[in-house]
Each structure stands twice: as C-alpha cells, then as structure tokens.
C-alpha cells in the first residue's frame, strides 16, 4: 500500500546543508576491472590493456566510471537505509587509475517534505591527492512512501 500524500516524514528527515560524512572505496585492482568488464559488457581496451591506456596518455588503467559511480548506492545506504536513489547524474572529471581508491562525500542541497519527501544531494568522489574525480547529483526518496506492503 502506498501511503497517502501528506503523511508525516521521519522526525529525523535531513535538512538542507546536512553533510553525509565520507567513505572510502577501493583500491580498484586490475582484476576488479576485468571482472567489471565481464559483467557490464564494457570491455574497452582502455580499461584492460596497459598499452591502450598508455597510448591514450594515461599512466595506468583507468577505473570504469560506472564502477565508481556504483559506489554511491552503498555510500548512501550507510548514511540512511530508508532512502532510495530515484535519479542520479554525474560528470566524470578526472580518471582514477587501477590500484587507486576513491573517497565519497555528500551534502543535502535541498530537502522537501511535501508533496513527497525528497532530497537533492550533491555527491563527490575524490581520488588520490584529493583530486575531484566525479561530481554528481542525486534525487532520493523515502522508501516507506514508495513500497507496496
């Protein structure tokens, strides 16, 4: 059953400006890139062949952008298990290379309670030397309001 509009949101509903801490993911080893390529179908040699990466001007194999983007879901679940990602968009700004990891951060850009509880989040992934690798925005909704019983 979907709750009626206007039903109260949790009393601890996040507010605009709230921070979402930080969490590390990785390092992403070359074997992880091979496994990701096999299950995703993204077998671009750039991610798998050191010579292809070198020819592209990279010092090593770049981690698949979508593999890094997939880290945002467990990051958000570690913050609040009562939310789900309804929309996620991202810009990939700098490569992260095999053997390196990322640190995710987040902040609530907008918090609304009506007509439905929704948060707009700014999410970032930083690689080595704190370089900004991904800049993302997510719309997240409260699970209880969108699940059938």
N, C-alpha and C positions, 0 to 999 in steps of 0.2 A: 504494500500500500504506500502511495506517495503522500507524504504529509501535505496538508493544506498550506497555501501561502499565508504568510503572517505568523506561522508557528515560530516560537522563540528559537533563537540560535543558542549554542552553548554559552554559558556565562563567561567563559574564558576565550571568547572569539577574538582573534588577533586584531590589533589596531594598526592603522597607517603608521609607518615608521618602525614597527617592531622588527628586530633583527632575527635571523634564523641561524645564528651560530655558524660554525664551519665544520666541514667533514672532509677527510682525505679519502681519495680513491686511487688505486694503483699501488705500485707502479704497473704499467701495462707492458708486459713482456712480449717479445716477438711471438711466442707460442699462443698467447691470447689473441693476437691479431690474426693468426692463421685460423684459430677456432671461430673467431667472429666472422671472418671472410666466408668460411664454410657454411655457417648457419644463416648469414644475411644475404649471401649472393654477391656481396661487394668484394670481388676478388681483384680489384685494381692492383696491378703490379707495384704501384707507388707504395702501397702499404705492406707489401710482402717481399719485394726484391730490392736488396740494398743498392744494386746498380741503378735501378729505375729511380729510387729516391735520390741517389747522388746526381743522376742526370738532371733531375728537377731542381737541383741546387740545395738539397736538404742534407744535413749532417747525419741523418739516420732515417729509419722508417717512421713515417707519421702515423699516429694512432687515428683510427677511423673516427671522424667527427660524431657520427651517430652512436658509436660505442661510448664515447664520453658523455654525449647527451643523455644516454640511457641511465647514467648515474644520478640524474636529478630526481628520478622517482624514489629510489631508496633514501636519498637525502631528505626529501620532503616527508616520507613515511617515518623517518627517525625523529622528525620535528613534531608531526601530528598525524596520527594514524586515522583520524576521522575525515581526512580530505582526499580528494582525487583530482588528478590533473584533467581539466576539460580541454585545455588548449595550451600548446607550447610552441613558441617560435624562438629561433636563435640565429645569431651571427657568429660564424667561426672566424676569429681574428688572428690567431697565431697557432702554428702547429705545436703539438706536444709529441715528442718522439718516444719510440719504444724504449722501455726502461725507465721512463719518467712517469710521474703521477700528477694528479690534479687536486686542488683544494676547492671545494664548493662553498659558496656564501649565498645568502639570500636576505631580502628585505621586503616588507609589505609596502607596496606602492599605494594601494587603495584597498580599503576594507568597506564592504557594504553588507548590511543586514537585510534590507528589503529592496526589491520584492523577493529576492532569494539571497541567502548568504553566499557571497563570492569574495574572493581575494584576488588581487592582481599582484603578482610577485616579480621582483627583479632578481634574477639569478645570475651568478657569475661563476666561471671556472677559471682558476689561475694555475698556471704551470710553474715550472722551475723559475726561480728569480722573481716570483710573484707576477709574472707576465700574464696579462689578460688573454685567455685563450678563447673563451666563449662568453658572450653577453646574451642573456635570454630573458624572456618574459613569459610568465605562465598565468593562466586563469585557473583557479582551483575552487572547487565547490565542496560543500559539506556532504559526506556520504549518506548520512541518515535521511536526508531530504531527497535522495535520488535512487534509493534502493527499494526493490519490492520485498515484501515480507512473506 
